[in-house]
C-alpha cells in the first residue's frame, strides 16, 4: 500500500523525494506537483506553509454590533478556516489520504512545522481514513544522507510541539482580535486624525512597542549634563597612547577643581610610573549559533533587517547549503560529523589554509554554548562552497554564507592571545591610569575577523618615566541612550521573552507595517501613532503592556511542548488571565476616552512618514570590499556611498528617473544592476545600468555601464546573461 509524505514547501518535498529514489512528477495544477517515489510507492506532497488560519466567525463579523469581550468567552467566536490558496492542497490531501495506508509528517522540524503538519494537514487526511498510521520524519538538513538515515528511523509524532503551536496561534487570535477591536472602537474618532481606520494590538507586538516607547521617552526626556575629563597623551618607544585622570569624569560640582588640576599640569612633560603590570590572557572562540545569535551576527555585520536575514537563511536551508535555521540550541550533539565537514573546507581558496591547520592539529571539537534544546544542531554550513559558486544565487546569500561558514570554522580555532598592560602614573602629583589591550596571536580571529574587537598597539617602556606629548582638558556632555537597531531590538526581545526565535523578525516587520514604528537609517523610532497608543494605554492597561504577561504565556506554551501541561488547560488559564486584564481595561475605559479627547491636536497629526528606505546594495563596496554601499540624495545629486565611514568612496547615479536596485549583478564587475524608469515627453521607458561600469564609462567618455550597449551581455528578466 502506498505512503503519503507531507512536506512544508515544494523545495523540501522535492529534495526528500529525490533522496528516497527515482521520481515521477504528478502535476495536479499549476501550483502543486506531487513527487512519486515509485520504487517505494511514496507520494510526497508539498504544502505552502500554513493552509489554515484563525478568523472570527460570521457571528462576529461586525465590529460595531458585537461585544469584543465575547470573543474571549465565546468558544464559537473564532474558527480555523482555509487560506485563500488552500483549496488545491486540501483536495490533494484528501485524494492521497484516501489512497495511502500511512502518512509521514515531514514539515519543518520545529513547533510551527509540527503545527502545520498535525493541525493543518493531517485532519484532512483523517477525514478520508480515520485510522491511518502516522509517523514523523525529523530533519535538521535536506542532505541526501540525512534524509535517508532519518527515513529509516522515523520518530513518534511530536504532538505536544504541534499543540504548543496551536495554543499560541489560538491565544494570539483571541487576544489580538478582542483587544484590537475594543481599542479601535474606543479610540476610533482619534485614530482618524492619524488617517488610520484601526490599530493593531497583540500580546507580543504591543509589549515590544511599550519597550520602544520607554526608550524613546528616555531619549526625549534626557537632560544632558556637562562634565570634564583630563587626559594625557604619552609617548612610548613604539607609539603614543592615552592615560586618563583617575577622578574622570569631573562632574559639575568638581569642575573648578578640574580646572585647577589642569592648570597645574598642563605644561608637564614627564609622567612617572607608579605601577606597571602586564598580563597575557586568552579570548576563547565564540559559542555556536542558534537562531537569535545568528540574526544578531548578520544584522550587525551586514546592516540588514532581521526578517531579511532569516529569509535568506531559510533559502540556504532549502537549497541544502546550511542546517535548519530555526533552532534554540547552541550545543552540538556528540555525533555531529565535524571532522567530515571540516575536511570539505581544506581546499577552499579562502578558508583552506586555516582549515588545514585545524586538521593538522586535530582540532575537531567545537566550543559549547549553554543550551541543547533537543530540536536541531546549531546553524552550520553543510558544504564548502566558493563564494563564486552558482549555488549562491546573489551577493546577500554569499555574504551570509561567508559569515556562517567562517563563524562555524572559528568554533574549532585556538584562543586569541591578548596582552593587557595596566599602568598607574603620576603627572606632578596627579594620578593617571592607562590600560592597553593588544593582540599577540590572532587565533580564531584569522578566520572570523568580524569578531575581532579594536586593539591598541602594545607599548614598550624603558625606565620609570614616560614623556608627555600633551594634556587635554575636554568639556563634554552626557549622551542619551541610543535608539534600538535590529541587532539590539532582537537582544531586547530575547531578554524579556517576547516572541520566539522565528517570530521576532516578523513581529518587528508587523509593527512597521502598522505604522507604529518606522526605521530611520538603522534606528527604529516609535511613530506619533505608536506614542499616542502607548501614552494612553499606559494609564489604564499597564499590566498588559508590560512584558510579564506575554512572557508568562510563553512559559505556559513551553510546558505544553514539554508535555507537562495539557493544551486546553493552558488555553483556558490564559483566557481567564487575559479576561481579568480585559475587564480592567473596560473599567478604566472612560478615563482613556477622556485622556484621548484631551490629547493635543498638534500631537494627533499623522505620524511622520519616513522616507521609503532605499536598500543597501547586496554587493560590497568595490573600493574597500568590506561593506555594502548605501544610496544618498544630496541637493539633487544621487550617488552610492560606502557605508563604512572610513572608506567614503562613492559611485555616481543618473540624475533623473526612478531607481530600482536589482538582486542581479553585472557579469563584468559583479556589482548590482539598477533599473532606471523615466520618460521622454509622454513616453515612459526603462533602461538598465551598472554604477561601477558607468563610473568608468564617464571617466573614459564611453557608453560603458549602459547594459543595452554591452557587447557581451544583456538583461533578460532583470538578470545579466550572456548574449
N, C-alpha and C positions, 0 to 999 in steps of 0.2 A: 504493500500500500504506500502511496506517496506521502511525502513530508512537506509541510509548509514552513518556510523560514521567513520571519518578518524582520526587515531591516528598517532603519530610520530614514535613510537617504539613498538616492539612486547610486551614488559613487560607492557607498559602503556595500550595498546589495551586490553590485557587480563584482567588487573585489572579493567578497565572501564566496560568491558563486564560482568565480574563476579559480579560486584556491581549492575548491572541492572537486573540480573535474571539468571536462568539456561542457560547454553550454550551448543551448539554443535559446534565442530571444523570442519571446511571445509578446507581440505588440498588442496591448489592449486598446489603447488610443494614443493620441499624440503626447500625453503626459506620462503614461505608465508603460514600462516594459517589465515583464516578468522573466526572470532568468531560470531556465530549466536545466538543472544538472542531471542529464538523462541517465548517466551511469548509476546514479544513486537515487534517481526519481525524487529529486528535491526541487521544489518550486520556491525561488527566492523572490519575495515581494517587497519592493521599496515603498516606504511612506514618504511623506513630505513634512516631517516633524509632526507636530500636533495636528490631528484631523478633527478634533473636537474642542469646544471651548465652552466656558460657563457664560450664560446670559440670563437676564431677567425673563421670566415667563410673560405671556401676553397680559396676564392679570396685573402685572406691574409695569406695563409698557408706558403708561402716562406718568410723567414726573410730577405733575400738578395735582392729579386726582388720587394719588396713593400716598400712604404714610411711609416714609423711608425707614422708620423704626421697624416696621413689619418685615422688611427684608431680612432682618436678623432673626426674628422669631418664627416666621412662617416657612416651613420646610418646602412649600410649593412656590417660593418666590424666585428661586434660581434653578435652572436645569442645564444639563450639558447637551449641547447640540452640535451637529456637524458644521465645520467651517465651509466657506463658500466653495472651496475647491475640493471638498472631501468626497463627493458623490462617486467618482470612478474608483477611488481607493476602497470605499466601503463595498462597492459592487464586487471588486476583486477579492476582498477578504471573505465575503460570503461564498463566492464561486469556488475558491480554492480551499476554503474551510470545509465546505461540503465534500470536496474531492479527497481530502487528506485525512490520515488517521492520527497524525501527530503534528503539533505546532511547536516551533522553536522560536523563542523571542530573542532576537539579535539586535535590538535597538541599542542606541548609545548606552554604554555601561556606566550610568550614573542615575541619580534619583529621577531626573527629568526623563531620561530614556526609558527607565523602568515604568514610569507613569504612562508614557506614550504606548508602550508595548502592552501593558496589562490592563489599562483603563480605557485607552482609546481604541486599540485594535482588537484585542482578544475577545471582548464581548460580542463583536460581530461574527467572529469565528464560532463562538459557542452557541450563537443563535442557530447555526446550522448543524452543530454537533456538540451537544452539551457536555458529553463525557470525553472529549478529545484529550489525549495525553499532552501535557505541557512541560517543557523544559526551557533552559535559558543558555544562550551562548554569550559568554562574558569576555569581551575583547579589550585589551589595552592598546592594541595597534591593529592595523589592517595588513600586516605582513602575512605572506602565504603560510610560512611555517607556524606562526602563532594561530592562525585560523584553523589549520589542520589539526594542531595539537589540542586546541580548546574544543574543537568539534568532537574529538574523541573523548573529551572529558566535560560533557555538558553538566551544568550545575542545577541544583534545585532552585526554582524561581524565587527571586528576591522580592517577594510580595510586600514585605514591610517597607522596602525602599519605594515601591510604587505607591503604597498607601501614604507615605510621608509626602510625596509629590502631590497626590490627590488632595490631601488635607490642606497643604499650602495653597494650592490653586483655589479650592473652595472657600477657605477662610479669607484669602485676599479678595475674592469676588464679593463675599458678604460684606466685609469691612469697606472695601473700595466703593461698591455700588451704593450702600446705605449712606456712608459719610459724604461721598461726592454729591449725591442727590440732596441731602439735607443742607449741606453748607452752600451749595449752589442756589437752592431755593431761598435760603435765608438772606444771602448776600447779592441776589440777582440784580437789583437796581444799581448797586455799586459796581458790580462786575462789568456792567455795560459801559461804565466810564473807561474801563480798560479795553473796551471793544472785544470782550470775550463773552461767550454765552454760558460757559460753565467752567468750573475749576476742578481739577483732578486731585482727589485726596486718597492716599494709600498708606498703609501702616509703615512701609519702608521708606517710600519716597518723601513722605511728609516729615518723618523723623530726620532724614538726611537734610531736607530743606531747613528744618529747625536749626540743625548744627551749622549750616551755611549762614543762616541769619545771625546766629550768635557771633560767628567770626566777623561778618560784615559790621555788626554793631560794635564789636571791639575796635575795628578799624576806624569807623566813623567817630566813635566816642574817644578815640585815643588822643590824649593831650601830650605832645612831645615835651620832654624835659631836657634842659641843657645840661651837659656835663663836659668835663675836660679830661683828656689823657695826656700824660707826659711820656714820650717815647724817645729812645736813644738809638741812633744808627751807629753801629760799631763795625770796626774793620778787623776781620781775622786775616790770617795768612792766605786764605783761598777765596774769601768772599765777604760781602757785607751782610749783616743780619741785624735784626731789631731786638732790643730789650725794652721791657715795659716797667714803669714805676710800680712798685708793689701795692701802692694805695689806689691805683687806677680802678674804676673811674672816680674822679673827684666830682661829687655832686654839687648842687647849687650852694649848699651851706659851706662847702670846703673850697670854693673857687678862689677865695682870697689867699688861702694857704697854698693852693696850687700855683698861683702867680708868684708868690714869694719863693717857692721851691724852684720854679723855672728861672726866675731872676738870679737865683743863687748859682745855678749850674749851667746856664745856657752857653757859657763860653768855655766850659771844661773840655779838655782834650784827652783825658785818661779815665778809664773805668778800671777799678781794682777788683780782681776775682776773689770773692769770699769763699765760694764753694763751687766745685765742678764735678759733676757725676756723668758718667756715660754708661748706658745700658743697651745691650743688644736684645731685642725682643722679636718674637715670631708672630706674623699675622697669618692666621690659618686661611685656607681656601674657603670659598662660600659653601653654604648648605645647598642641597639640590632644590630644584624649582618646583613648587606647587603652583596652582593657577594664579593665586594672588601675587606671589613673588615674581612670577613671570610677567604679569601685567605691569607691575611696578618697574621691573627692569626695562621693559620695552617702552613704556610711556616716558620714562625718564630719559632714556638714551636716544630714542627716535623722535621724540616730541609728537607722538601720535596719540589719539584718544584711546581709551580702554576698549571701547566697542570695536574699533578697527583692529586693535592688537589681537583680541580674542577671535575675531572673524578670520584673520589671516592664519592664526594658529590652527583653527579648525579646518581651513583649506589644506594646510600642510598635512594634517592628520588624514583627511580623506584621500589625499594623494600619496599616502603611505610613506611620508617623509619623517614624521615625528610620532611619538606616542600620543595617547589621548590627552588633549589639553585641559580637560576639566578634572582636576584631582586635588584633594586636600592633603595628600601625602608628600612629605619631603624626606622620606626614608625609603631606601631601596630594600626589597626582599633579598635574602642571601643568594637566590638562584638567578638573579638578573644577569644576563650574559655580557658583563662589562668587557671582559678580555676580548671576546669575539668582536665586539663593537669597536673597541679601541684599535684593534688590528686593521679595521677597514680604513682608518684615517692615516695610516703610516705613509701612504704615497701621496697624500693631499698636498697640493702646491703651497698652501698657506699654513696648514696645521701639521704637516708631515714631520718636520724636524722636532717639534715639541713632542708629538706622539711617539716617535721613535725613541726618544729619551725615556718616556714613560715605560715603553716595552722593555727597554734595556735595563731599567731599574726595577722592573716587575711591580710597577705601581698600578694595581688594578682594583684597589679598594677605595671607594668614594667616601667623601665626608658624609656625616649623618645630620639630618635635621632633628625636629622634635616630635614629628607625628607620622605614624603609619596608620592611615585611615582605613586600610584594607580594601580600598577601591581600585587604585591604579598606581603604577610606579610614578615617580616624579617625571616631569616633562623632559624627554630625551630625544636626540636625533636617532634615526634608525639606519641612515645611510651616510656614507662620506660623499658629499656632492661638492664639486667645484662650483664656485659662485657663478660661473658662466653656463652651468648646466641648464638645458631647456626644461628640465623638470621644475625649476624655479621660474615661475611664469612672469614675474615682474620684479622691479627693484625692491619693493617693500618685502616681498617674500624672501628675496636674497638677504636683505638686511636682518630680517627676523631669524632666518635660518642661521645666519652667521653668528648672531648673538647667542642663540640657543646652543649651537654646536660648541662654540668657544667656552660658554659657561659650563657645559657638561664636561668638557675635557679639563677645565680648571679644577673640577672636583678631585682629580687624581694627582694634581700637581704638588710640588713641595711648597711649604710655607714660604712666604716672602720674609726676608730678614730686614728689620728696621734698626736704625741706630737712634737712640734718644739721648740727647745731650741737654743736661739741665745746669744752668749757671745762676748763681747768686752773685750780684755785683754791687759795688758801691761807687757812685759818682759823687765826689766830695763825700758827704756823709749820707747821701740819699740812696735808699735800697732799690735795686732793679733786679728783674729776673728775665731769663730768656730760656726758651725751650726750642731746640732744633731737632726736627724729626726728618731723617734722611733715609733713603733706600740703599741698603747694602747689597741685597740679592733679590732679583725680581721674582723668582719662584713662579707661582701660578699667574702672576701679572703678565708674564710673557705671552700667554695665550689669551688672556682676558684683560687687556689694557683699560677697558671701560670700567673695571672695578677698582682701578688704581687711584688712590687719593692724591692730592697735591703734596709733593715733598719739598723740603728745603735742601740746600746744599750743605753737606757736613762741614763744620768749621774746624780749622786747625789752630791750636793755641800754643804759643811758646811763652812760658813765664807766667807771672801772676797779674799782668795788666794787659788791657786791650785799648788801642786808640779809639777815640770817639770822633766820628765824622761830623755828627750834628745832633742837636737836641731839638725835638719837636714839641710844641705846645698846641694841641689840637682841640678846638672847640667843636663839639658835636651835639647832636640831638638824638634822643631815643627814637626808634622807628616802630610803627605799628606792626602787628603780626601780619604775615603775608596772606594773600588770597590762596585758596586751595587750587591745586592743579590736579590733573588726572592722577598723578602719582600720589600726592598727599591726600586726595579725597578717597582713593582706594584704601589707603592705610587707615584713615579715619573711620570708614565704614567697617573695616575689619575689626578695629579696636572696639567699636560699640556693638558688634554683632548684627549689623544692618545688612540684610540680604545674604546671598551665598556667593561663592567664588564665581559662579556662572551668571548670576543675576545682577551683580553690582554694575558692570558696564551698561547693561540695558536700562537700569534704574536712572543712571546719570543721563542717558540719552532721553528717557521719558521726561525728565524734569526740563530738559532743553526744549523738547517738542511742545510741552505745556506752557512754555514761556515764563516759568517761574524762576529760571536761571538763564544766563547767557554766558558765552565764552568771549573773553577779550584776550587775544593772544593765547597764552597757555593758562590764563586765570579764569576760574569760574566765579561769577558775580551774581548775587541774587538780584532779580529784577524788581521794579516797583510793585508789580503784581505779587511776586513772592513775598516781599516785605510786608505788603498790605495784609496778606493772608495770615502770616505768622504773627505780626503785631496784634492782630485782632484775636486770633485763636489762642495766643499765649495767655490772654487774660481770663479765658473761660474753659480752656481744654488742655492745659499744660500736661496732665498725665498721659494724654495720647501722643503729644508731640515728643516727649522725652523718649530716648531710645530704649528705656527699660521694658516697655510693653512689648515692642516688636522683638527685642532680644529674648524675652521670656517665651514668646510664641516660637521662635527658632529653637529654643531649648526643648520645648514640648515636641516639636517635629522630629528632633533628633531621637527622642525617646521612642517615637513610633518606628523610626528607621532601625533602632537597636532592639526592637521587639520587647520594649519594656512597658509600653502603653498601647492600648487599642486606639485605632484611628478615630472611631466615632466618639469615644470618651474624650479625646483631646479636642475634637471639633466642638463638642458641647461645652466643655470647660472654657475654651477661648471665646466662644459666642457669649457665654454668660459674663465673662470678664469684660468683653467689649460692650455688651449691653449696659453694664454698670457705667462704663465710661460715656457711652452714648447718652444715657439719661442725665449724666452730669452736664453734658453739653446742652441738652434740652432745657435743663433747669436754669442755665445761665444765658439762654438764647436771647432774651430781651436785652440783656446788658450788651451782648455782641451787636445786636441791631442798632442800639443807641450809640455805641462806640463807632460803629461803621458810618452812621449818619453824620456824626460829628467829625469824621475824617476830613481833613483839609482838602479842599478841591484841588489845590495845586499839586498835592501829592497823589491825587487819584487819577492823574492823567495816564495815558497809555504808557506801558513800560517802554523804556528806551529801546528802540530797535537796534540791536547790534548789527554792524555791517556784516554781510554774509562773508564768512571766512573763506579765503582762497586757500586751498590745501597746499601743504608743503609738497615740493617735488618728491617723487619717490626715488629720484636719482641723487646721489651725493654731489656736493659742490665739486665741479670739475677742477678747481684750483687746489683746495686743501684736502679734498677727498675724505672728509671726516663726517660731515653732517649734510642734511638736505638744504635746499635753498628755499627762501620764502618770497612771496610776492609783495612788492611795495609800490604804492602810487603816491608820488610826491610832486605836488604842484603840476599835475598833468603829465608828468613823466613816469612811465611804468618800467619796472625792471625787476629782476630776480636778484636777491642779495643772499649771500651765505648766512645761515642762521648762527654761525659761530662768530661772535663779535671780534675775535682776534684775527679773523680772515678778512671779512668785509669786502671781498671781491664780488663783482656783480656782472649780470648779463642783461643787455637791453631787451625790451619787448616793443612790439608795434604800438604806436600812439593811439590808433583807432581800432575799434572792433571789440566784440565781447570775446573774452578769452576762456577757453576750456582746457584744463590740464588732462591729458590722456595718460592712461596707465602704460600705453605702448611707448617704447623707447626707439630712438634713432639707431638704425643698424650701422651707421658710420661711427658715431661717437658715444652711443649708449646713454644719451641724455633724453629726458622726457620730450615728447612731441606735444605741441599745442595746436588746437583748432581755433581759428580766428573767424568769427562770424561778423560780417559787416554788410554794408550796402553801398551801391553806386547808383545815384538817382533813386528810382523806386525799386530797383532790383536788389534783392538780398542774395548774398552768396557766402561761401565759406572756403577757407584755404588752410593748409597745414604748414607748420614751420617748426624748426628745431632752433631754440635760442642760442645754443652753443655754436652750431654751424652758421647761424645767421650773423652772430657777432664776428665770426671770421670772414663772412661774406662782406659785411660792412667795411671791415678793415682793408680787404683786398678789392673792394668796389666791384664785387661779382654778385650773382644771384644765389650763391651758396646759402643754404639754410631754408630756402623755399622748397618744400618737398615736391611740388609739381615740376620743378626744373631739375630734379635729381636724375642723373643718367642711369643709376644702378638700382634704385629702389622706388617704390610707390606706396601710397596709402590705400589699403583695402580694408573696409570695416574697421576703421580707426586704428589699423595696425600697419607698421612699416614692414613691407615684404619685398622680396627680390622681384625685379621687373621680368 
